[in-house]
Amino acid sequence: MSAAETELLALLTLRLTPGLGPRRTESLRRHFGSAASALAAPLTALREVPGLEAKTVAAIGAPGPREQAAAELRRAQVAGVTVLGRGLPGYPEALEALGDPPAVLWVRGELPELAAVPRAVSIVGTRGASPHARALTRALAADLARAGVTIVSGLARGIDTEAHRAAVEAGGLSLGVLGSAVNHIYPAENAGLARQLVLISEYPLGTGPAQHHFPARNRLIAALAAGVVVVEGELKSGSLITATHALECGRTVFAVPGRAGDPRAAGPHRLLREGAVLTETAGDVLAELGWGEGPAAPLPDLPPEQARVYAALGPPATLDDLRGATGLALAELQTALVMLQLLGRAEEVGGRWARR
């Protein structure tokens, strides 16, 4: 067994030891120089590590967690899942922005290099999203993906699902950060979508979703991107928790304004009052992060009037907005929109039109 394999097994053993969270595991690693050295340390030396209870000290190095860790690595290998340990090759540098990075990560798929400030953007929002927010999310995620930006979200219903799907349909890469194991997809309806994503979790294989997992998951969503876009979310929502983590990590927070009085707009509106970047298009995000404007979406081969309307479509817009942008008469505009809708290039959401 190589030194890296020995250290990974030791980190996983500590991860599975009762009473040891990410902070205490890191304290042990730093105190002894490595997780392997911590496991080999005598009780007298372990008692000198600040913050460890006597019960936890007694559990370190016990045979149970060691055996569980070895079995977990075997299961991961069979399942085609990569296990990454903090301080070892492949572990995302971006997570070091957290005060408590996971000691171990489980990854399904090929994880890209995630530098200290990665070329990635997290898009989050409510599960019960409005049609307008869903359409805007699709446009935002697709345009960012075309600009070479990795899209990060949590695979939940609503905004998360729209962001992931739009990114992969645009030919981009999307990371799904789970509140369950990478081999336990939640919600189950997203199993097909999950196969198109790179999945990340800090939970062992077979772990199901639990309420307390999701706030912890949100800190990873925040750290794995240069910025977090909140599309819709109530004042007490996971989206705002993610935004708070983003600020703690030194990331940029973006917020999409919504309709006055809509509870789903309350979260983004609070963030905007507190200094978040007002966001309506991918260009707003790219410009704020200094990534340029990005490539324009490829235009399909369409008749002139339809091409003009398609080029004007972006965030959901009214007929009056589109008339002003295209210069077409109302009847011509409506005909072009209907044809684009039949071709699957446009959709109507709440009386507004957007690209598909």
C-alpha positions as CSV (number, residue, x, y, z in Angstrom):
1,M,0.0,0.0,0.0
2,S,1.4,3.4,-1.0
3,A,1.8,6.3,1.4
4,A,-1.2,8.1,-0.2
5,E,-3.4,4.9,0.1
6,T,-2.3,4.5,3.7
7,E,-3.2,8.1,4.5
8,L,-6.6,7.9,2.7
9,L,-7.5,4.8,4.7
10,A,-6.5,6.6,7.9
11,L,-8.5,9.7,7.0
12,L,-11.5,7.5,6.3
13,T,-11.0,5.7,9.6
14,L,-11.1,9.0,11.4
15,R,-14.1,10.1,9.4
16,L,-16.0,7.0,10.6
17,T,-14.8,7.3,14.2
18,P,-17.7,8.4,16.5
19,G,-17.2,11.9,17.9
20,L,-14.8,13.1,15.2
21,G,-16.1,15.8,12.8
22,P,-14.1,17.6,10.1
23,R,-12.6,20.1,12.6
24,R,-11.4,17.6,15.1
25,T,-10.1,15.3,12.3
26,E,-8.1,18.2,10.9
27,S,-6.8,19.0,14.4
28,L,-5.5,15.5,14.7
29,R,-3.9,15.6,11.2
30,R,-2.1,18.8,11.9
31,H,-1.1,17.9,15.5
32,F,0.6,14.6,14.4
33,G,1.5,15.5,10.8
34,S,-0.8,13.0,9.2
35,A,-3.9,11.0,9.8
36,A,-1.9,7.8,9.8
37,S,0.3,9.1,12.6
38,A,-2.7,10.2,14.6
39,L,-4.1,6.6,14.4
40,A,-0.8,5.2,15.6
41,A,-0.4,7.7,18.4
42,P,-0.6,6.4,22.0
43,L,-3.5,7.5,24.3
44,T,-1.2,9.7,26.3
45,A,-0.3,11.7,23.1
46,L,-3.9,11.8,22.0
47,R,-5.0,13.3,25.3
48,E,-2.8,16.3,24.6
49,V,-4.8,17.3,21.5
50,P,-7.1,20.2,22.4
51,G,-10.9,19.7,22.2
52,L,-11.0,15.9,22.3
53,E,-13.2,14.3,24.9
54,A,-12.0,11.2,26.8
55,K,-14.7,9.1,25.1
56,T,-13.5,10.2,21.6
57,V,-9.8,9.6,22.5
58,A,-10.7,6.0,23.5
59,A,-12.4,5.4,20.2
60,I,-9.5,6.5,18.0
61,G,-7.7,3.5,16.6
62,A,-10.4,1.1,17.6
63,P,-10.7,-1.9,15.2
64,G,-14.3,-1.1,14.3
65,P,-13.8,2.1,12.3
66,R,-10.6,0.6,10.7
67,E,-12.6,-2.4,9.4
68,Q,-15.4,-0.1,8.2
69,A,-13.0,2.1,6.3
70,A,-11.4,-0.8,4.5
71,A,-14.8,-2.2,3.6
72,E,-15.9,1.2,2.4
73,L,-12.9,1.6,0.1
74,R,-13.6,-1.8,-1.4
75,R,-17.3,-0.9,-2.0
76,A,-16.3,2.3,-3.6
77,Q,-13.9,0.6,-6.0
78,V,-16.6,-1.9,-7.1
79,A,-19.1,1.0,-7.5
80,G,-16.7,3.1,-9.6
81,V,-16.7,5.8,-7.0
82,T,-13.6,7.8,-6.2
83,V,-12.7,8.6,-2.5
84,L,-10.7,11.7,-2.0
85,G,-8.9,12.7,1.2
86,R,-8.0,16.2,2.4
87,G,-4.4,16.9,1.8
88,L,-4.1,14.3,-0.9
89,P,-4.0,14.6,-4.7
90,G,-7.3,15.3,-6.3
91,Y,-9.0,16.9,-3.3
92,P,-10.6,20.2,-4.4
93,E,-8.5,23.2,-3.4
94,A,-11.7,25.3,-3.5
95,L,-12.9,23.6,-0.3
96,E,-10.0,25.0,1.7
97,A,-12.0,28.3,1.8
98,L,-14.3,26.6,4.4
99,G,-13.6,26.5,8.1
100,D,-14.5,22.8,8.1
101,P,-13.7,21.1,4.8
102,P,-14.8,17.4,4.8
103,A,-11.9,15.0,5.7
104,V,-13.2,12.7,2.9
105,L,-15.2,13.2,-0.3
106,W,-17.0,10.6,-2.4
107,V,-17.1,11.4,-6.1
108,R,-19.0,9.7,-9.0
109,G,-17.7,10.9,-12.3
110,E,-14.6,12.8,-13.4
111,L,-14.1,15.8,-11.0
112,P,-12.5,18.8,-12.8
113,E,-9.7,20.7,-11.1
114,L,-11.3,23.1,-8.7
115,A,-8.7,25.8,-7.9
116,A,-8.9,28.1,-4.9
117,V,-11.3,30.2,-6.9
118,P,-12.7,27.9,-9.6
119,R,-14.3,28.8,-12.9
120,A,-17.6,27.6,-11.5
121,V,-20.9,29.2,-10.5
122,S,-23.5,27.8,-8.1
123,I,-27.1,28.4,-8.9
124,V,-29.6,27.7,-6.2
125,G,-33.3,28.5,-5.4
126,T,-36.6,27.2,-4.2
127,R,-38.0,23.8,-5.0
128,G,-41.4,25.4,-5.8
129,A,-40.0,27.8,-8.3
130,S,-42.2,30.0,-10.5
131,P,-42.4,29.4,-14.3
132,H,-40.6,32.7,-14.8
133,A,-37.7,31.7,-12.5
134,R,-37.4,28.3,-14.1
135,A,-37.1,29.8,-17.6
136,L,-34.6,32.4,-16.4
137,T,-32.5,29.7,-14.7
138,R,-32.4,27.6,-17.8
139,A,-31.2,30.6,-19.9
140,L,-28.6,31.6,-17.2
141,A,-27.2,28.1,-16.7
142,A,-27.0,27.4,-20.5
143,D,-25.3,30.7,-21.3
144,L,-22.8,30.2,-18.5
145,A,-22.1,26.6,-19.6
146,R,-21.4,27.8,-23.1
147,A,-18.9,30.3,-21.7
148,G,-17.0,27.4,-20.2
149,V,-18.3,27.8,-16.6
150,T,-19.0,24.7,-14.5
151,I,-22.5,24.8,-13.0
152,V,-22.8,23.7,-9.3
153,S,-26.1,22.9,-7.5
154,G,-27.7,20.5,-5.2
155,L,-29.9,18.3,-7.5
156,A,-33.1,19.3,-5.6
157,R,-36.4,19.9,-7.4
158,G,-37.0,23.3,-8.9
159,I,-34.2,25.7,-9.5
160,D,-31.4,23.1,-8.9
161,T,-32.9,20.7,-11.5
162,E,-33.4,23.4,-14.1
163,A,-29.8,24.6,-13.7
164,H,-28.2,21.1,-14.0
165,R,-30.3,20.1,-17.0
166,A,-29.8,23.3,-18.9
167,A,-26.0,23.1,-18.3
168,V,-25.6,19.6,-19.7
169,E,-28.0,20.2,-22.6
170,A,-25.8,23.2,-23.5
171,G,-22.8,20.8,-23.6
172,G,-21.3,22.0,-20.3
173,L,-20.2,20.4,-17.0
174,S,-22.4,20.3,-13.9
175,L,-21.6,19.2,-10.4
176,G,-24.3,17.9,-8.2
177,V,-23.6,18.2,-4.4
178,L,-25.7,15.7,-2.5
179,G,-27.2,15.5,1.0
180,S,-27.0,11.7,0.6
181,A,-24.5,9.2,-0.8
182,V,-23.5,9.4,-4.5
183,N,-25.2,6.1,-5.0
184,H,-28.5,7.2,-3.3
185,I,-30.0,9.8,-5.5
186,Y,-32.6,12.1,-3.9
187,P,-35.1,12.9,-5.2
188,A,-35.4,9.6,-7.1
189,E,-37.0,11.3,-10.1
190,N,-33.6,12.9,-10.8
191,A,-31.7,9.6,-11.2
192,G,-31.5,10.0,-15.0
193,L,-30.3,13.5,-14.7
194,A,-27.7,12.5,-12.0
195,R,-26.1,10.1,-14.5
196,Q,-25.1,13.2,-16.6
197,L,-23.5,15.0,-13.7
198,V,-20.4,14.7,-11.6
199,L,-21.7,13.9,-8.1
200,I,-20.1,14.8,-4.8
201,S,-20.9,13.9,-1.3
202,E,-19.3,13.8,2.1
203,Y,-21.4,10.8,3.2
204,P,-20.5,7.1,2.9
205,L,-22.1,4.9,0.3
206,G,-25.6,3.9,1.0
207,T,-26.4,6.9,3.2
208,G,-29.9,8.2,2.6
209,P,-31.0,11.8,2.8
210,A,-31.5,13.4,6.2
211,Q,-32.8,16.8,7.2
212,H,-29.5,17.8,8.9
213,H,-27.4,16.8,5.9
214,F,-28.7,19.6,3.6
215,P,-27.5,22.7,5.6
216,A,-24.1,21.0,5.7
217,R,-24.3,20.2,2.0
218,N,-25.0,23.9,1.2
219,R,-21.6,25.0,2.5
220,L,-19.9,22.7,-0.2
221,I,-22.1,24.2,-2.9
222,A,-20.9,27.7,-1.8
223,A,-17.2,26.8,-1.7
224,L,-17.0,24.9,-4.9
225,A,-17.8,28.0,-7.0
226,A,-16.5,31.6,-7.4
227,G,-20.0,32.9,-6.9
228,V,-23.5,31.8,-5.9
229,V,-26.6,32.9,-7.8
230,V,-29.9,32.9,-5.8
231,V,-32.9,32.9,-8.2
232,E,-35.8,32.4,-5.8
233,G,-36.0,31.6,-2.1
234,E,-37.9,32.6,1.0
235,L,-36.3,34.4,3.9
236,K,-35.8,31.1,5.8
237,S,-34.5,28.8,3.1
238,G,-31.5,26.7,2.1
239,S,-30.7,29.2,-0.6
240,L,-30.0,32.0,1.9
241,I,-27.9,29.5,4.0
242,T,-25.8,28.9,0.9
243,A,-25.4,32.6,0.3
244,T,-24.2,33.1,3.9
245,H,-21.7,30.3,3.4
246,A,-20.6,32.0,0.2
247,L,-19.9,35.3,2.0
248,E,-17.9,33.4,4.7
249,C,-15.8,31.8,1.9
250,G,-15.1,35.1,0.3
251,R,-17.3,34.2,-2.7
252,T,-19.5,36.7,-4.7
253,V,-23.3,36.5,-4.1
254,F,-25.6,37.2,-7.0
255,A,-29.4,37.6,-6.7
256,V,-32.2,37.7,-9.2
257,P,-34.9,40.2,-8.5
258,G,-38.5,38.9,-8.4
259,R,-42.0,40.1,-8.2
260,A,-42.8,42.4,-5.3
261,G,-44.9,40.6,-2.6
262,D,-44.0,37.1,-3.8
263,P,-42.5,35.2,-0.8
264,R,-40.2,33.5,-3.2
265,A,-38.6,36.8,-4.0
266,A,-38.1,37.8,-0.4
267,G,-34.7,36.1,-0.1
268,P,-33.1,37.5,-3.2
269,H,-34.5,41.0,-2.4
270,R,-32.9,40.9,1.1
271,L,-29.6,39.9,-0.5
272,L,-29.9,42.7,-2.9
273,R,-30.4,45.2,-0.1
274,E,-27.4,43.8,1.6
275,G,-25.2,44.3,-1.4
276,A,-25.6,41.2,-3.7
277,V,-25.0,41.7,-7.4
278,L,-28.3,42.2,-9.3
279,T,-28.4,39.5,-11.9
280,E,-30.7,39.0,-14.9
281,T,-28.3,37.4,-17.4
282,A,-25.1,35.3,-17.6
283,G,-23.4,38.5,-18.8
284,D,-24.0,40.1,-15.3
285,V,-22.2,37.1,-13.7
286,L,-19.3,36.9,-16.2
287,A,-18.7,40.7,-16.0
288,E,-18.7,40.8,-12.2
289,L,-16.2,37.9,-12.0
290,G,-14.0,39.3,-14.6
291,W,-14.5,36.4,-17.0
292,G,-15.6,38.5,-20.0
293,E,-18.9,38.3,-21.8
294,G,-18.5,34.7,-23.0
295,P,-19.5,33.3,-26.4
296,A,-22.9,34.1,-27.8
297,A,-25.3,31.2,-28.0
298,P,-25.2,29.7,-31.5
299,L,-28.2,30.8,-33.6
300,P,-30.1,28.1,-35.4
301,D,-30.8,28.3,-39.2
302,L,-34.2,30.0,-39.2
303,P,-36.2,32.2,-41.6
304,P,-35.3,35.9,-41.1
305,E,-38.3,37.0,-38.9
306,Q,-37.9,33.9,-36.7
307,A,-34.2,34.5,-36.4
308,R,-34.7,38.1,-35.4
309,V,-37.2,37.1,-32.7
310,Y,-35.0,34.2,-31.5
311,A,-32.0,36.5,-31.2
312,A,-34.0,38.9,-29.1
313,L,-35.1,36.1,-26.7
314,G,-33.2,35.9,-23.4
315,P,-34.7,36.3,-19.9
316,P,-38.5,36.0,-20.1
317,A,-39.9,39.1,-22.0
318,T,-43.3,40.4,-22.8
319,L,-44.7,40.9,-26.3
320,D,-44.2,44.6,-25.9
321,D,-40.5,44.1,-25.0
322,L,-40.0,41.9,-28.0
323,R,-41.8,44.3,-30.4
324,G,-39.4,47.0,-29.3
325,A,-36.4,44.7,-29.7
326,T,-37.3,43.3,-33.1
327,G,-39.3,46.1,-34.7
328,L,-41.9,43.6,-35.9
329,A,-45.6,44.2,-36.0
330,L,-47.6,42.3,-33.4
331,A,-49.1,39.8,-35.9
332,E,-45.7,39.1,-37.3
333,L,-44.2,38.7,-33.9
334,Q,-46.9,36.3,-32.7
335,T,-46.5,34.2,-35.8
336,A,-42.8,33.9,-35.3
337,L,-43.2,33.0,-31.7
338,V,-45.7,30.3,-32.4
339,M,-43.3,28.8,-35.0
340,L,-40.4,28.9,-32.6
341,Q,-42.5,27.3,-30.0
342,L,-43.5,24.5,-32.4
343,L,-39.7,24.0,-33.2
344,G,-39.0,23.8,-29.5
345,R,-36.9,27.0,-29.6
346,A,-39.2,29.2,-27.4
347,E,-41.7,28.8,-24.6
348,E,-44.3,31.0,-22.9
349,V,-44.1,31.3,-19.2
350,G,-46.6,33.4,-17.3
351,G,-47.4,35.6,-20.3
352,R,-43.7,36.1,-21.1
353,W,-41.5,34.5,-23.7
354,A,-38.1,32.9,-23.4
355,R,-35.7,30.7,-25.3
356,R,-35.8,27.0,-24.7
